[in-house]
Amino acid sequence: MTESGNRNNQYPIIGLLALKHGLIEQKDLDKAWLECRKTDQPDQTFADYLLKHELVSSLDMKRLVTASRAMEIRNKDVKFGTIAIEKGFITNTLLKLALDEQKHQMTRYKRSKLLGDILVEAALISKRQRNYILKEQNRVRELNQANKEDAAAQADTETEPGEPSNGAAGNNGNALTSENLERGIKLLLPQDALAAYLSKNDDFDDNITAQEILDMLAEKHIMFGLVDRTLINGFIKSGGFKTKPFRIAKGIEPQKGVHASIKYFFDTESLKVGEIKKGVIDFKERGEIPRLAAGDILAEKTPLVEARDGRNVFGEVAAPSPAKDVKMKYGKGARLSEEGLKLVAQIDGQPKLSWSGVVSVLDEFTTKGNVDYETGHIDYKGNVKIKGCVQNGFKVTGESIRAEEIDGGIIHAEGDLSIAGGINEAVIYAKGNVWAKFIHKSKILCMGDVYTTKEIVESTIENSGACIINQGKIIASEITSKMGVHAGSVGTDRANPAKLKVGVDIFVMKELEQLKTTIAECRKTLILSKEEKEKLGLQIKGEQKTTSNLAHIQDRLLTAQRETKAEIASLEKSNDQEGLGEMKSRLQALKKKTATAEEDLNNNFETVEFLEEKRNTLNETIKTVKGKLGEHILERDELEKWAKKTPGVAEVDVTNVLTAGTKVAGVHSETTIEKTLKRAKLKELRFTQPGQDKDKGWWEMRITPH
């Protein structure tokens, strides 16, 4: 039992616990403390009083003593933590974690370690720092016990593990800097200052004390992670530290965070160039289209590992860069597992990863015949298969789209477009590749390759891939292909010249421009929505104030009615007819005013509810627009990354005839073919004068050996 000294009217912990658990009443506590508080040992006298007067049993007293000791230790430990924070040894967050662990141990095991021991075991403070705080608190018994345990643990050890060799570098290749201190001691510090070492010179003073060494280190601002005095005394007495260093202090190494990552279990590259066979790209080979069954794993997330701050021997925080998280985003045909770390296919179909990181599984919509007046336009969030022709004026929107032919139709494909026959007088947009036997009088904007086998006639093609018609002809068409043009023949003597531009990515330019516009519109919508939300907030506050005023008016009118009714009752008893008539008229007027006030109040309630609903709708709009804005920004960033890592190829390769008059342009230069050529290859090349820097030369579209 600890002595409390003169605490005036402060009750002892045992008394408060006895009162809390209903063992004594407040009057018993007051009477007992009044008699005991001025004695030499008030806490012990108080406990004896409770037993003597049979206010508590001996068994209850044992429980109270145990609980009071635990509470006193807990209070001391909280103060211990406060001192540790004041000294800069730990943070509030670390203290809370340690106290929670102590509480957990007490709940589970009915006993717990001292807070200082928990912090030492977690390497959050050093033993020396723990003992320093215990000494500050005058906790002599705990301090003596800690010293005994430390001495026993280090009885056979002169140094702690992790010493550097006597070479020029410490652990992990950290270069050591050395400085001669007084009394024949050399201080060695690695570059990261996560440890400090001492070694002895020939003139080492054997009479130096541990405190004097600590004082020298304090002058160098080394105060964190210091070893116990027992080990320092071992360093002083030992003769072995002229050849090897002694670790006098150890900091806490920061733990790097690990970024979260997502592993996909399907081919996410939707724009493959094709297989390379013997150094030549085979544009026909695109690999198998991935297909999964319901229940298959689409993707799995590895959660991030949080970074943890370290602390060097100077007590300075060493903060690693934080780890980044990633969100599992999914759309139609996919679901998130219960633990939130896996995406699972809900249906059989084709897996897809969008530019903004959304995973979907695409099923397929199939028509029995043509897309015409019988079917109308088709807009499907999945793959579309048309067992016929997309006829003039009709639009098909979907992911990957397959059809027999297109005759004047409009296509918007988020993936590939595959046409068994030809494309005639159509408008095509595709984020994948386009296949067809021929293309006539059509406009195609495409992110992937455009591949035909027969001919491209009087058409405009702009794509981020290559335009490939190895055995066919390009006639009177304008083609801009980032990855080059590969054709059998280009042009005829009877048609307008073809215009070919290579190495330039028109598709991505247009997409980025569109995304820029969309992002700007989203941001404008957010600004306007937030402004409207603020106005609604002010309106609602105004209406709420009106509601309050109307409620007060209604209350006053109802009070006036009650008073008038009481007055009428009194007048009826006195038979004052004149006063009675006046009061009744007044009552009728009050009722009308009350009814009006109630109607106004109801209308006001409806107004507030309407405005609140409007604000809720606006909040949903803001949330939706923010989500879309984030997706558009991510799509823009990913598109820019893709464009940068896929440099263009400014090359035209013709295996048969390249007709005179054909215009060929690259990124920096252009040329017109003056005479018809056979088996021609044109490439944009940079040229310089002898001795001139490469970046100061010029570009030319030149015919190169085939």
Secondary structure by P-SEA (a helix, b strand, c coil): ccccccccccccaaaaaaaaaccccaaaaaaaaaaccccccaaaaaaaaaaaaccccaaaaaaaaaaaaaaaaaaaaaaaaaaaaaaccccaaaaaaaaaaaaaaaaaccccccaaaaaaaaccccaaaaaaaaaaacaaaaaaaaaaaaaaaaccccccccccccccccccccbbbbbbbccbbbbbbcccccbbbbbbcccccccccaaaaaaaaaaaccccccccaaaaaaaaaccccccccccccccbbbbbbbbbbccccccccccccccccccccccccccccccccccccccccbbbbbbbbbbccccccccccbbbbbbbcccccccccccccbbbbcccbbbbbcccbbbbbbbbbbbcccccccccbbbbccbbbbcccccccbbbbccbbbcccccbbbbbbccbbbbcbbbcbbbbbbcbbbbccccccbbbbcccbbbbccccccbbbbbcccccccccccccbbbbbccbbbbcccccccccbbbbbccccaaaaaaaaaaaaaaaaaaaaaaaaaaaaaaaaaaaaaaaaaaaaaaaaaaaaaaaaaaaaaaaaaaaaacaaaaaaaaaaaaaaaaaaaaaaaaaaaaaaaaaaaaaaaaaaaaaaaaaaaaaaaaaaaaaaaaaaaaaabbbbcbbbbcccccccbbbbcccccccccccccbbbbbbbbbbcccccccccccccccccc
